[in-house]
Amino acid sequence: MKRTCQCACNASLQPRLLTSPCFQKGFTLIEILLVMAIFSIGILAIMTLQITAINSNAKARRIMMGSIILTDQFEKLISADYASPGLTPGAATSHADNGIVVERNITTTPIPNIKKIDLTVTWDVTAETPYKVTYYKRSPG
């Protein structure tokens, strides 16, 4: 004997079997797997964005630290006297800090009483493009 009941989901209220759509309460296995696949793709996309953000922040930090060290070197050179030993032409020195190398090269120019100062920032750890800045210092006289 088949069990029957009155189903309220149909307007005709005819007797239905217990296996009819009115008695199915829940999700099928295919629906659950589909939702899990979509959710997994979304999580992987968010993880990729997070990794990209972390790498970009690390690169920005390295560039900022290099520019701070470069600015510090420039301030020292600008405030130094024209005839100071640190501004002797031909003196190529380097300063390393936190994996950042600042190279300083001082040369004379064809114009009298002017020295050319080249500062180059490079990184030990990464193969990022080095930054080069040139400054000209004139004697006060």
C-alpha positions, -999 to +999 in steps of 0.1 A: +000+000+000+014+034-009+013+062+016-004+093+003-011+128+017-026+160+007+001+183-008-004+220-002+021+230-029-003+222-057-035+242-062-055+211-071-049+193-037-049+159-053-033+130-033+005+128-039+031+102-032+056+109-004+084+111-030+067+140-048+085+174-049+063+187-021+081+164+004+117+171-007+131+194+019+168+201+014+195+202-013+207+176-037+243+164-038+249+181-071+236+214-058+259+212-028+289+203-050+282+232-074+280+257-045+312+243-030+330+247-064+318+283-068+328+290-032+363+275-037+369+296-069+360+327-050+383+319-021+412+312-045+406+345-062+407+363-028+439+345-018+455+355-051+446+391-045+459+389-009+493+375-022+495+403-048+488+429-022+515+416+002+541+416-026+532+451-037+534+464-001+568+448+003+580+464-029+566+498-019+583+494+015+617+487-002+613+517-025+603+540+003+633+528+025+657+534-005+643+569-011+646+577+026+683+566+027+689+584-006+673+616+008+695+613+039+726+611+018+715+641-002+709+661+029+744+653+041+760+662+008+740+695+004+749+706+039+786+697+035+812+723+026+823+723-010+859+715+000+851+688+025+869+655+022+836+637+016+832+656-017+866+649-032+863+641-069+869+605-078+857+592-044+832+564-051+818+552-019+788+530-010+766+528+020+745+497+028+715+495+051+688+469+053+698+453+020+699+487+002+731+499-013+736+536-020+766+543-042+781+578-044+803+589-072+818+625-073+833+639-104+844+674-116+826+691-145+840+712-173+824+742-156+847+756-129+838+753-092+810+727-099+810+691-088+787+664-101+774+640-075+757+608-087+738+587-062+725+553-071+702+531-050+703+493-056+688+464-037+708+433-026+678+410-024+657+418-054+665+425-090+646+458-091+656+486-113+682+508-095+674+545-090+700+571-101+699+607-090+724+634-100+731+665-080+754+694-089+772+713-061+786+747-066+813+764-046+801+794-026+828+817-041 
